[in-house]
Amino acid sequence: MCSRRPSWNHGEQRRTEREQGLPQGSAGPSPLAGDGRGWRLTGSEPLTILPLTLEPEAVAQAHYKACDRLKLERKQRRMCRRDPGVAETLVEAVSMSALECQYQFRFERWNCTLEGRYRASLLKRGFKETAFLYAISSAGLTHALAKACSAGRMERCTCDEAPDLENREAWQWGGCGDNLKYSSKFVKEFLGRRSSKDLRARVDFHNNLVGVKVIKAGVETTCKCHGVSGSCTVRTCWRQLAPFHEVGKRLKHKYETALKVGSTTNEATGEAGAISAPRGRGAGPGGGDPLPRTPELVHLDDSPSFCVAGRFSPGTAGRRCHREKNCESICCGRGHNTQSRVVTRPCQCQVRWCCYVECRQCTQREEVYTCKG
């Protein structure tokens, strides 16, 4: 499979998408929704927000409005407005992170339910689930921004400048490295710096950094050989991020081994008071710093069971489960119902030249398991 140079022409890219019948920049359905006071993701937002055929003044106004529609703090809105590509990258990152969260927790009691009041209530508390949300969000933004730089969708960054690449022409021909240096620096500034006074903010920022560090740990060097008859006379290399699904798997493992730091929490407000050092791996020396030095997720509060409907989730009643995998756990000992239904699915698919997949429609009976209320 050949690498190709990044397309810097948005018009060419859109024409190619139309000719091939591809969706033109759709972010896909997003599970996130606001609380009614701010901008909401409906699943139909285009990734390409800017009408690039407009005059520069109109383009600036368009991306300013796109930034204003996002629920950002003043500093974040200012950073968003600096580059026309930031707003669409934020939308892409939010959607990508939320979908990956739902995938990783599809067999858990908490299945990354982020609609409406559940998300707002969850973010007020220092649960393990909250730690994962901060980490997956910062990882998603770092990943999406690095990819946007290499794809030419940003004005303030381009391809990664690897120090060992001397032949610029070979570099351009062979590929374009994901600009992790720029994206990680942007994300750290965008999400705020560590405060020595606000303990909850320190925990959140620590978990944000874990997401960035997991992205960095997954960077691989990809090389391509050039030469006569397959010889490797010239080798072109560039840095490439791991697929985001791999990032999600690593963060899910960190969620399962997250460290709890002691806290006193105001039940009325959900705000953390004093915290004490975690026990075990990576704790700061002498107890001076309660946060671990290693890239481990940390949380302040014990998580609820998520079994019944409440402030943090709709509960598991009526939830589909897999009898052999997780019905006993998800249904919280209440048992499950079994229903039989007939479904039709594509089967016996074959690739036809050129260029489509031909499938038969097969009907089969399957059993569906749902948790009792």
N, C-alpha and C positions, 0 to 999 in steps of 0.2 A: 504494500500500500504506500503510495507516494505521498510525501508531505508537499504542501503547496504554500505559496506565499500568502500572507494574510491579505484579505480584500480591504483596501482603504476606501473604496468607492461604494457608498451606501446605495446609490442609485442602481449600480450594476447588481448588487446583491439583491435588491428588491425585485429587479426585472427577472433575475434567475429564479427567485422563489415563485414568482407568478407563472413563469414558463413551465416549471416543474410541478406546479400545483401544490406547492408547500405552503403551510400557514406562515403568513408574513409577520414574524416577530411576536407571536402570541406567547404570553407567559404561561398559559395553561391555567386550569382551575387552581385557585388558591384557597386553603382552608382558613385564612385569616380574615377577620372582620373587625371593624372598629366598634366603638360603643355608641355610635350614632352622632357623635359630636365632631368627628373628624373624617378623614378620607378613608374609604373602605376598598378592599380588594374584592372584586366580584368574579374574577377569573377571566374577564374579557379584556383586561388592560393590554394594550400593545406594548411590547418591549421597546419598540422604536417610537418614542414619544414625539421627537422633534420633526416638524415638517421641513426637511432640509432644503427645499426649493425656495423657501421664503428669504426675504432680505435679512441681513444680520440682526437688525433691530427687532424684527418680528421673531426671529429664532430666540434671541435673548429673552424676550417677553414670554415666549412659550415655555422655555425651561425654567424661568423664574416661577411661573404659575404652577408648573409641575412640582417644583420644590415646595411651594406654599401649600399644595394639597396634601403633602405628606405631613404626618404629625411629628414635627421635628422641633428640637429646642433651638434657641436663637443661634448658637454657635454652629450647630449642625446645618441649619438652613443656610447660613452664610457659606459654609463649605460646599453645600450642594449647589449653590448658585455659581460657584467659581468655574464649574466645568459642565457643559451641556449634557455630558454623558452620565453624570452622577445619578440623576433622578431615575432614569430607566434601569441603571445598575442596582439601585436600591430596591426597586420593585422586583427585579429578577432575583435578588438575593433573599428577599423576604419569602417569596414563593418557593424557591428552591429549599430554603432552610425548613420551612413549615412542612413541605411534602416529605422531606427526608426524616423529620421528626416523627411524623405519622407512620412512616414505614418502619422505623426502628422500634416503635412502641406498639405495633399492630397486635402483638400477642400479650400485651400488658393490661392491667386494670386501668391505668391512665394511658389512654391511647393518643396523647398529645391533642386533647380537645382544647381548641384555642378560640372558639367562638364567644363573642359577647362578654358577659360578666365573668366567665370562668378564667379567661386569660388575665383580666385585670386583677381579680382576687389572687390568682396564683403568683403574679409578679410582686405582690405586696409582701409575700412571705419568703423565707429562705429555705425552701424545700430542695431536695435533690433534683426534682423536676425543674425547678426554677434555675438551678445551676446549669442543667443541660440546655435549657432554652437560651441562656446568655451565651454559652459556648457555641452552640450550633448556629446562632445568629451571627456572632462575630466571625466564625469560620465561613459561613455563607457569604458574608460581605467581602471578606478577604479573597475568597476563591473567585467570586463573580467579578470583582474589580480587577484582579490580576488578569483574568481572561479578557475583560473588556479592553484593557490596555493593549494586549497583544493582537486583538481583533481590530484595533484602530477606531474604537468607539469613544475614546477619550481624547481630549485636547492636551492635557498636561502630562501624559505618559504614553510611551510606545512599547516596543518589545523590551524584554529584559536584556540588559547589557552584561553578558557573561564575561568575566575578565580573561578567560582563556581563548576567546574567539578573536582571531586576528584578521581573517579574511571576511570582510563585511559582505562581499557579494555572495560568497558561499553560505554565509549565515542567512542572508535574506532568501536565498534559494532553498536552503534546507529546512527552514522553519522559523518560527518566531517564538521565543521563549516567553512564558507567562511572567509578568512583571510583579513578582512577589515582594520585592524590596519596596516598591512604591505603594502597593496595596496595603501591606502590613503597617507601614508608617501612617498612611491615611486613616486606617481603621482605628489605630491606637489614639490618634488625635480626635477622630470623629466620636468615639465612644466615651471620651473623657479620661482624665488622668487620675491616678491613684491618690486618694485623699488620706492624710494621716489622722483626721478627726472623725470623719463619717465612716464608721466601721462597716455598715451594710454596703456602702459604696465601694469599700476596699474589697469586700468579698465578691461583689458583682464584677468589679474590674479584673480581679484575679481570674474569675471564670471566663471573662472575655479573652484574656490573654491565653488561657488554655486552648481556646478555639483557634487562635492565631498560631500557636505553637504546634498544634496537631497538623495544620496546613503545611507549615514549614517542614515538619518531620516527614511528610509524605512526598516531598519534591524528589523527582528522579531526573537523571541526565539521560536524554534520548539522543542517539547518534545515528547518522546515515552515512554510508560509504559511497564515494563517487570514484569512478575509474573505468578503464577499459575492461570489458568482459567480467564485470563484477569485482574487479580488484579494488582494494581500499586505498587508492593513491591519496585521496583527500577524504578526511572524515570531518563531517560537520556535526556539531553537538549543540544542544540547547536544553534548558531546564524546563521541565513540564510538571504541572501539578497532578497529584493523584486524582482519580475520579471522585466526585463528591460523595458517592455512596460509600467509598472506603473511609472517608473522613467521618461519616455518620457512624459507621461500625466502630471506629476507634473511640469516638466520644461516648457511644453507648456503653462500651466496656468501662470507660472512666466513670460513667454514671453509676454503674454497678459496684464500683470500688471507691465511691466518693467518701471523703473524710468529713466528719462532723466536727465543727468547732463549737464549744459551749457558748450558750447565749441565754439572755433573759429577754423574752419577747412580750411586748404589750399586746395582749389579745385583742384589744379594741382597735388598735391602729395597725397591728402587724409589723411594727417597726422594731428592729433589734436593738437591745441595749448593749451591755458589756459582753465581750466574747473572750474565751480562753483558748489556749493553744490546743491544736488537735494532738491526739496521741498517735504514735506510730511513725510511719515513713515521712521523711522530708520536713519535719517541723523545724521552725526556726530555733537557733541556739539559745539556750537559757530562757526560753519562753518569751523573749522580747518581741518577737513577731508571731502572732497567732496563725498566720497563713503559711502553708508549706512552700518550700522553695522549689519543689518539683512540680511539674505540670499536672497536678491532680485537681479534680473538681472538689470544691468544698461547699458545705451547706450549714445553715444555722439551726434549722428546725427539723424535727421528725415529720415525715410525710404522713398524711391521713391515709386511710385504707382505700379510698376512692371506690368503695363498694356501693354506697348509697348516694343518691343525689344530694348535692350540697353546694357550698360556695365555689368549690374548686373543680367539680366535674359533675356530669349528669348521672353518674353511677353506672352500674353495669347491667341493670335490668334490661332485658330485650337485646342485649349485645350478642352478636354472632361469635361463636367460638369453635375451636377444633377439638373434637372429643378426645383425640389421642394426645394433643399437645397442651391445651391450656384451659379446658372447660372447668376443671375443678378449681383452678386458681382464680380465673376471671369471675366465675359465678359466686365466689366467696362462700362456698358450702351450701348454697341455696338449691343446687341442682340445675338441670337444663331441660328444655323442651326439644323434642325431635320432630321435624316435619319432613315429609317426602314431597319432592316436586320434580317435574320434568323440565329439563333445560336443553336448549339447542346451542351448540358451540361449533366454531370452525374446527375442522379436523383433516387429517391426511393432506396437509398443505404441501405444495410443490412450487418451486421457483420456475417461472416460464421466461424464456428469452423473447424479447426484452420488453418490459422490465416490470413484471408484476408477480404477485403470489396468488396462486389458484388453490382454493380450499373447498372441500366438501362440507356440508352441514350435517353434523351428527347429533342425534337426539339420544339423551340418556337420562336416567332417573338418579337423583342424588338426594342425600339427606342433609338437612340444614339444622344446626344446633344453635339454640339461643338460650341465654341465661334466664332463669325464672326471676320474677320480681320479689 
